[in-house]
Amino acid sequence: MQRIALKTNNLSPNFIGSWLIEPLSLCDEIITYFEANSGSQNIGTTSEGRDLNAKDRVDISITPNQLNVPGNEVFKSYILNLFECYKDYLAQWPFLENIGKNLEIGTFNVGRYRRGQHFQKLHTERSSLDTLHRVMAWMTYLNDVEEGGSTYFSHYDLEVCPKKGLTIIWPAEWTHAHRGNVVLQGSKYMITGWMNFPAQ
């Protein structure tokens, strides 16, 4: 067996889209919601169960049917903004148009990292039969972080620094393995989830 290299080209996309959502006040409202609902917060929850060695973060999970619950209006506004980003992502990659128009958002998380915390495990969003339905992942940083807290995509050596309102969408596959770097100063708030194949 001999490894060979295919002809290279000048294209080197990482397929990570980025936008700044508006208004930025949405970010403040989501943080306020998070802090006001401490009873709904859980720590270290992953698709494989609780694992603080992998994910040192506190989350509130929101299901789609909770969007219509009084008090959750901010999430409906946020999802509408996210959808505008997603439509632009599909415009950038027309091949996805037929696949992408049928995807839906499932349960998503609002999370907080404090100083010294991070999602330390290098991971992908689609890693087993339980997560096979995930096609795209998305995240919005809800605040500026004083120091640290970046998201690191290892295959691209790309570090995305938290900025209030910065929204990213990327493929859920192993090609986009990533981890969260340690928050060194302040706190980091974010909202994240997936675009999924619809349940049959």
Buried (B, 14 or more C-beta within 10 A) or exposed (E): EEEEEEEEEEEEEBBBBEBEBEEEEBBBBBBEBBEEEEEEBEBBBBEEEEEEEBBBBBBBBBEBEEBEEEEEEBBEBBBEBBEEBBEEBBEEEEEBEEEBEEBEBBEBBBBBBEBEBBBBBEBBBBBEEEBEBBBBBBBBBBBBBBEBBBBBBEEBEBEBEBEBBBBBBBBBBEEBBBBBBBBEEBBBBBBBBBBBBEEE
